[in-house]
Structure formats: structure tokens, C-alpha cells
Amino acid sequence: MAAPWPLARMPDTRHPLDTVAVASMLVLTALWGFQQVAIKLALHGVSPVMQGAIRSTLAFALLFAWSRWRGIALTKRDGTLIPGVAAGLLFGAEFAAIYAGLAHTTASRMVVFVYLAPPLTALGLALLVPGERLAPLQWAGIALAFAGIVFAFRDGLATGGRSTWLGDALGVAAAFGWAATTVLIRASALARIRAEKTLAWQLGVSAPLMFACSLLLGEPGVIRATPLAVASLAFQSVVVAFASYLTWFWLLTRYLGGRLAAFSFAAPMFGVAFGHLVLGEPLTGTFLAAAALVGAGIVLVNLKTAPDP
């Protein structure tokens, strides 16, 4: 989840971070880091890609109800049909890769590979969006993040037992999908509409896409609606895809977006810790170094060469 950085497109003209902002971002990144663990916990009851389909469906229903209550128009014609559908397809492909990949790799590894997305996004924006430039420190961040991914792949191939390369590769594919979604939003009419509608496009289009992917993969779907599986789906849908994203939008209306985004380094760190503590996933020195490199890369990519306005 991937986290909702594709929707963070508001200008950095708001307040510096205070205690509320810092505490909120730590809670949000912890939630986003735990999501991969939650998916793993539900695998005994619900197939992985089917979990993603249910997540998008429930979150879209909640977002639609919230928007109606707040008087936010989601169906008004605004020229976003084509980019909105494209963003939804990319979003759905991203999460299909994450959910399918978790059947072949650990939650700790998946979250590190997925969070290659912020450096990839910075690179894509610099190449494709006019006015976006990378400073030397940001280039260094991209290099560090890629080095971390190389180390992580090397660690997965070197460990004995079941290979994680397929799940790891799907994690990298998800990172590319996340980055592509960001660039599309920034470079299209989606950059000029409310974040709630952008999220609605992503959730609304991704839900049927992932249902179709689940069927094509021959997944059994809902196997057993155990309390743990239901709790996991509720967490993924209500807490992460709905409540945490709305909290992120609220933070963006009050605080400097660039400084908030710098906290994205914490999500893979939380994911690695939760995977080890909750699921007992093994951690090697090489993999911990890889995660640290990716986290450092994210921090450098989000650094500004000039003070925030």
C-alpha cells in the first residue's frame, strides 16, 4: 500500500510540522507498514488478490458515503474520465501484484520492495513533468534505494529453503505501478480535482479489476470467514484504505507536504519490524542493511534544496 503518496499533490505552502503532525505521521506509517502483515494473517481464510478486491470495494463504499455526507461531488463531469480510469487500472495492477506477491515472499520483504516507489516517482516526475528537477542529494537517494533493492534481491536468492524471487519481483512491479500512478496524476487533469475523487477513481476501477484477476488466477476466494480474516479485511478496508487516507488528506491541508512525505521512510521500517515480531519472519544482516538503504534513499529524495516557503 502501499501508502497514498500519489494523492499528495498539494503545494508546500502550509505550516511546519508540530507535535500533532509528527505523531499522526508516525501512526499512519505504522498502519501502512502493518498492512502487509494483515494480508498475511488473512491468507488462511481469504485468497490474496480477493482480499484486495474486497478491500477496494468496501473502501469505495465508505468513501462514497463520506463524500455524500460532506457534499463532495464524485460524479460531476470534469474531464477526468480517461486519466481516472487509467489511474484506477494502474492502482489495481499495483495492488494485485502486492497481494499476489505476498503468497511468495514475506511481509517484511514486500514492504521494502514496494517502497522503492517514492524514489521511482521522483525519477519519473523529473523525466516527464515540466518543472520537476532532481538535486544531487535526490539523485543520491535514488541510487541508495536501488542499491538497497539489489541487496534485498541478493539476500532472497542467497537464503536457503523456498525462494522469494517471484514475490520480490512482484513487489518491484508494484512499486513501478505506484510510481506510474503518481506521475499520471501529476501530469493529468487529476492534479486539479479533489483528492477524494482521485481516490474514488482508484478504488472504483481497481475493485472489479482485482475480482477479475482473482478469477483468472483460479483463487478459491473466501475460504473461511474466520474472526482473524474478518478483522484483517476490516483493518485493510476501513482503517487503511479509508480512514488513514482521509487523515492524510487532512494533514495535507494544514502542513507542508514535502515534510510530511519525508516520513514515508518509516513505513518500510515499521513493516520489517512487524513482520518479524508478529509473523516471526527471519531477518538477516544483509536484508536489514537493504531496508536501511531504501529508507535513507526515501529521506534524501524528499529533501528540499531550498527552505520550504
Buried (B, 14 or more C-beta within 10 A) or exposed (E): BBBBBBBBBBEBEBEEBEEEBBEBBEEBBBBBBBBBBBBBBBBEBBBBBBBBBBBBBBBBBBBBEBBEEEEBEBEEEBEBEEBBEBBBBBBBBBBBBBBBBBBBBBBBBBBBBBBBBBBBBBBBBBEEBEEBEBBEBBBBBBBBBBBBBEBBBEBBEEBEEEEBEBBBBBBBBBBBBBBBBBBBBBBBBBBEBBBBBBBBBBBBBBBBBBBBBBEEBEBEBBBEEBEBBEEBBBBBBBBBBBBBBBBBBEBBEBBBBBBBBBBBBBBBBBBBBBBBEBBEBEBEEBBBBBBBBBBBBBBBBBBBEEEEE
